Amino acid sequence: MRLIVIGGDAAGMSAASQARKRRGQADLQILTFEKGDYTSYSACGIPYWIGGLVDGPDELIARDPAAFHDAGIEVRTGHEVTGIDLDARTVTVRDLAAGREVREGFDELVYATGASPVRPPWARTTAGGVFGVQTLGDGAAVNAWLETTPKPETAVVIGAGYIGVEMAEAFARRGLRVALIERAEQPMSTVDPDMGALVAESIRKIGIDLRTGVTVQGLETAGGRISAVVTDSGTLPADIVVLGLGVRPNSALAEAAGIALGASGGLVPDLRQRVGDGVWAAGDCTEVLNLVTGRRMYVPLGTHANKQGRVAGINIGGGYATFPGIVGTGITKICDLEVARTGLSSKEAEAAGYRFVTASVDSTNRAGYFPGAVPMTVKVIAEQDTGLLLGAQIVGRTEAAKRIDAFAVAIWNRMTVTEMTALDLGYAPPYAPVWDPVLIAARKAGEAL
Ligand SMILES: Cc1cc2nc3c(=O)[nH]c(=O)nc-3n(C[C@H](O)[C@H](O)[C@H](O)COP(=O)(O)OP(=O)(O)OC[C@H]3O[C@@H](n4cnc5c(N)ncnc54)[C@H](O)[C@@H]3O)c2cc1C
């Protein structure tokens, strides 16, 4: 039996590792093709590497091809799969250095090609200095550009989602003057406008020139390099530009092979991550089921990619595992401001047709009198008639964001806000006020029903 894995990062290598764990080498040969230079890397760590908070790229790699070889998994980096023939059960692979193509047969196939940054027509320039940040190779390219002569002084990040915000902070840490442009009226539009306003205030406080409600119209270049970003409210000088406009699933190969895609363009695996007979898919190239709305959606996150890859690998290895779906938990930080969300935002709850109430509380992370107590805002969204917890958002400083996990577990278990109020959460003055902000917010939402 031979397993071929396309894509050597979170989803693909989780699948390969789990399959190997369950089936010996005599039983299953595993061959992975990765078009880049790295395997099993943390793309999530790229902004912190560029910002100088962590070393890289080696430190961001969990396992390199040599380690996989020792574990009985062959990886060919610099090899791009360019075609899949499901009837013949072969893939066509291009050795990028040699420029040669070969065909390789498979019994089982894992499709884990990830996603690519959205690049609108105006951003398709051959000039240097315009980057999408998705792979470790992209991170290395950004770092190399920052170290070129003449050294960049101004950075423009387009799109203030979590990757844009993290990259803006990274450039600010590197001493660049940074503009962050967002078409919406707030950064991080995955949270409600009132919470987004708190994020905007913090971004501006650290000296980033955040411009919301602004649309980019084009790029200007000079001498083969990016020189400025043209917007509907002025032109901004730019020695480097990062596109944080979201990502799209790399699903073209699958589509060409006749594998069905969902509305987002992602593959649509079943509960066991299967998309066909002996064909599996996982990670950023797939859609996931939102357990709150019951609808499929595209949520490209590493936390899902790792779990989905693991599930695929267990099933390939002869075990049984499922990936039920997600509740929409996301977490990030901008300098010392922590931002978290789970479930549905008000806008999403409205779009899903819910009647709902919201409640916000301002509290602290520790007992008010305890050293290090700092403010935190918690917002809860609950269904009007049932009190079912639909969503929660947190903006705060120390020890704020990970409190979202209590809400995520409550949503997963379909709890009402009134039931949440009775939760036995930990309390001691160094860790929480006697009523944790999570409990106060749930109680307030219950009172608003
Ligand atoms: C800057 C940044 C910060 C992030 N922060 C977070 C975070 O804090 N939390 C979180 O949960 N997620 C985060 N993510 C998202 C997370 O990194 C991704 O969800 C995760 O990497 C997806 O894993 P994957 O294996 O599905 O895809 P990828 O990591 O994209 O890997 C796919 C691999 O497939 C290869 N490939 C593609 N096509 C082919 C082909 N035809 N042939 C051979 N190889 C191919 C690519 O080169 C790539 O290496 C972040 C992402 C970025 C970019």
The ligand as an SDF file (V2000), in Angstrom:
LIG
                    3D

 53 58  0  0  0  0  0  0  0  0999 V2000
    1.0370   34.7860    9.4780 C   0  0  0  0  0  0  0  0  0  0  0  0
    0.1080   33.7100    9.8860 C   0  0  0  0  0  0  0  0  0  0  0  0
   -0.3080   33.6030   11.2070 C   0  0  0  0  0  0  0  0  0  0  0  0
   -1.1890   32.6020   11.5880 C   0  0  0  0  0  0  0  0  0  0  0  0
   -1.5770   32.5110   12.8950 N   0  0  0  0  0  0  0  0  0  0  0  0
   -2.4400   31.5260   13.2740 C   0  0  0  0  0  0  0  0  0  0  0  0
   -2.8240   31.3790   14.6390 C   0  0  0  0  0  0  0  0  0  0  0  0
   -2.3750   32.1440   15.5040 O   0  0  0  0  0  0  0  0  0  0  0  0
   -3.6830   30.3900   14.9610 N   0  0  0  0  0  0  0  0  0  0  0  0
   -4.1800   29.5020   14.0240 C   0  0  0  0  0  0  0  0  0  0  0  0
   -4.9590   28.5770   14.3680 O   0  0  0  0  0  0  0  0  0  0  0  0
   -3.7990   29.6060   12.7240 N   0  0  0  0  0  0  0  0  0  0  0  0
   -2.9620   30.5900   12.3310 C   0  0  0  0  0  0  0  0  0  0  0  0
   -2.5690   30.6880   11.0220 N   0  0  0  0  0  0  0  0  0  0  0  0
   -3.1280   29.7460   10.0360 C   0  0  0  0  0  0  0  0  0  0  0  0
   -2.3240   28.4650    9.9730 C   0  0  0  0  0  0  0  0  0  0  0  0
   -0.9810   28.7380    9.7590 O   0  0  0  0  0  0  0  0  0  0  0  0
   -2.8770   27.6180    8.8320 C   0  0  0  0  0  0  0  0  0  0  0  0
   -4.2350   27.3910    9.0790 O   0  0  0  0  0  0  0  0  0  0  0  0
   -2.1510   26.2920    8.7200 C   0  0  0  0  0  0  0  0  0  0  0  0
   -0.8080   26.4760    8.3740 O   0  0  0  0  0  0  0  0  0  0  0  0
   -2.8260   25.4300    7.6550 C   0  0  0  0  0  0  0  0  0  0  0  0
   -2.1190   24.2540    7.5020 O   0  0  0  0  0  0  0  0  0  0  0  0
   -2.2520   23.4270    6.1520 P   0  0  0  0  0  0  0  0  0  0  0  0
   -1.3450   22.2610    6.2880 O   0  0  0  0  0  0  0  0  0  0  0  0
   -3.6780   23.1820    5.8410 O   0  0  0  0  0  0  0  0  0  0  0  0
   -1.7640   24.4310    5.0090 O   0  0  0  0  0  0  0  0  0  0  0  0
   -0.3680   25.1550    4.8150 P   0  0  0  0  0  0  0  0  0  0  0  0
    0.2890   25.4610    6.0890 O   0  0  0  0  0  0  0  0  0  0  0  0
   -0.6380   26.2810    3.8540 O   0  0  0  0  0  0  0  0  0  0  0  0
    0.5010   24.0530    4.0760 O   0  0  0  0  0  0  0  0  0  0  0  0
    0.1900   23.6110    2.7970 C   0  0  0  0  0  0  0  0  0  0  0  0
    1.4820   23.2100    2.1400 C   0  0  0  0  0  0  0  0  0  0  0  0
    1.1850   22.6170    0.8960 O   0  0  0  0  0  0  0  0  0  0  0  0
    2.1670   22.9910   -0.0360 C   0  0  0  0  0  0  0  0  0  0  0  0
    1.5700   22.8220   -1.3600 N   0  0  0  0  0  0  0  0  0  0  0  0
    0.5190   23.5030   -1.8740 C   0  0  0  0  0  0  0  0  0  0  0  0
    0.2320   23.0450   -3.1120 N   0  0  0  0  0  0  0  0  0  0  0  0
    1.1260   22.0600   -3.3820 C   0  0  0  0  0  0  0  0  0  0  0  0
    1.3290   21.2140   -4.5050 C   0  0  0  0  0  0  0  0  0  0  0  0
    0.5580   21.2800   -5.5900 N   0  0  0  0  0  0  0  0  0  0  0  0
    2.3400   20.3310   -4.4630 N   0  0  0  0  0  0  0  0  0  0  0  0
    3.1480   20.2490   -3.3490 C   0  0  0  0  0  0  0  0  0  0  0  0
    2.9940   21.0380   -2.2640 N   0  0  0  0  0  0  0  0  0  0  0  0
    1.9860   21.9280   -2.2760 C   0  0  0  0  0  0  0  0  0  0  0  0
    2.4880   24.4300    0.3260 C   0  0  0  0  0  0  0  0  0  0  0  0
    3.7660   24.7930   -0.1210 O   0  0  0  0  0  0  0  0  0  0  0  0
    2.3840   24.4000    1.8430 C   0  0  0  0  0  0  0  0  0  0  0  0
    3.6300   24.1920    2.4720 O   0  0  0  0  0  0  0  0  0  0  0  0
   -1.6630   31.6800   10.6250 C   0  0  0  0  0  0  0  0  0  0  0  0
   -1.2370   31.7690    9.2980 C   0  0  0  0  0  0  0  0  0  0  0  0
   -0.3710   32.7670    8.9250 C   0  0  0  0  0  0  0  0  0  0  0  0
    0.0770   32.8440    7.4960 C   0  0  0  0  0  0  0  0  0  0  0  0
  1  2  1  0
  2  3  1  0
  2 52  2  0
  3  4  2  0
  4  5  1  0
  4 50  1  0
  5  6  2  0
  6  7  1  0
  6 13  1  0
  7  8  2  0
  7  9  1  0
  9 10  1  0
 10 11  2  0
 10 12  1  0
 12 13  2  0
 13 14  1  0
 14 15  1  0
 14 50  1  0
 15 16  1  0
 16 17  1  0
 16 18  1  0
 18 19  1  0
 18 20  1  0
 20 21  1  0
 20 22  1  0
 22 23  1  0
 23 24  1  0
 24 25  2  0
 24 26  1  0
 24 27  1  0
 27 28  1  0
 28 29  2  0
 28 30  1  0
 28 31  1  0
 31 32  1  0
 32 33  1  0
 33 34  1  0
 33 48  1  0
 34 35  1  0
 35 36  1  0
 35 46  1  0
 36 37  1  0
 36 45  1  0
 37 38  2  0
 38 39  1  0
 39 40  1  0
 39 45  2  0
 40 41  1  0
 40 42  2  0
 42 43  1  0
 43 44  2  0
 44 45  1  0
 46 47  1  0
 46 48  1  0
 48 49  1  0
 50 51  2  0
 51 52  1  0
 52 53  1  0
M  END
$$$$
